[in-house]
Each structure stands twice: as C-alpha cells, then as structure tokens.
Amino acid sequence: MNAEELKAIQAPIKALYKENPEAAKRTFRAEGTLLTDRPVCRIETRFGTIDAGLHPAAGGDGSEACSGDMLLESLVACAGVTFNVVATAMGIPFRSARVIVEGDGDFRGTLGTSKEVPVGVTDIRMRFEVDSTASDEQLATLMRQTERYCVIFQTLRNPPRMAATLERVSA
C-alpha cells in the first residue's frame, strides 16, 4: 500500500468522524471462560481460541499463553501497525522493520511473597530495528508519531479509569 491508497481508504472515514464525532466511538470487548479443572482462562477471539494460564515463574508449565506476554504482544501488534501506517502516510521507505517489546516484573508480588514488590509489569521498553534509507530526522519523526498514535502505547502511558465488579449468576 502506498500513501495515496492509504489516504483514499481513510479519507471517507475521517470525513465521517469530523461530521459526526459519535460515529468514531467504539467499545472494545474481550471475554473469557474460566476452566474448572485447572487455572486457565479460555479466550474466544475472532481468530481462534487462546488458553491463558500461569507463567512458569508462577507455577505454570508453559503450555498456555501468559497474560503478561499477551499484554506486550498487543503493544507489539499496535505499534507495528501504527509504525507501518505512519511510514506509509509520510512516504518513509523501509526495507525491513521489527518491533521488540520487553517488560520487567517480579513474581514475588504476584505470588504474595513480598508486600514491598509491586504486582505486574513495572518497566516496559519498546524498540524498533529498521533498515531504511530515510534520514535520522525522518525516522525520529516516525518514532514520535508512532508513539503518539499507537492506541496500546498511549493506553499504557496514560492508564484509563478501571472498575471491577462481581455479579452472581445461576447456572
């Protein structure tokens, strides 16, 4: 896809959203079913079923997806697509590009063995490895725009309000 093709696809969508801002609003949704025979949450996606379980550092055997990895994988996916779209729109060529995301966590927090250790991923690093003829200035702009428009990057950088509830149901 080139910049003109991208613009042709997005122009009517952008026009609609400018004319009717409510049309741009969406609610994302994910749902999972907890298995009763082991600590697994089965997630039905449009692209197949994913079983999420314990990370080996928390007692898992590594046969199921880890939610921490899935969090970072969603950042890789979003940042990669965003980088590609922004590069296309800006006319910045690249022969190859990879996005690598790493996150640090201490499982003592998750397992409750230390109240001083936070639960979760505490530090996340994202890096792009790019083979391109673009100037350093163009690549710096591309990186800034990728950070600015990547939904997952911005969601992690500026956490949303969150709420959790429990609802009793009868089978």
Secondary structure, 3 states (H helix, E strand, C coil): CCHHHHHHHHHHHHHHHHHCHHHHCCCCCCCEEECCCCCCEEEEECCEEEEECCCHHHCCCCCCECHHHHHHHHHHHHHHHHHHHHHHHHCCCCCEEEEEEEEEECHHHHCCCCCCCCCCEEEEEEEEEEECCCCHHHHHHHHHHHHHHCHHHHHHHCCCCCCCCCCCCCC
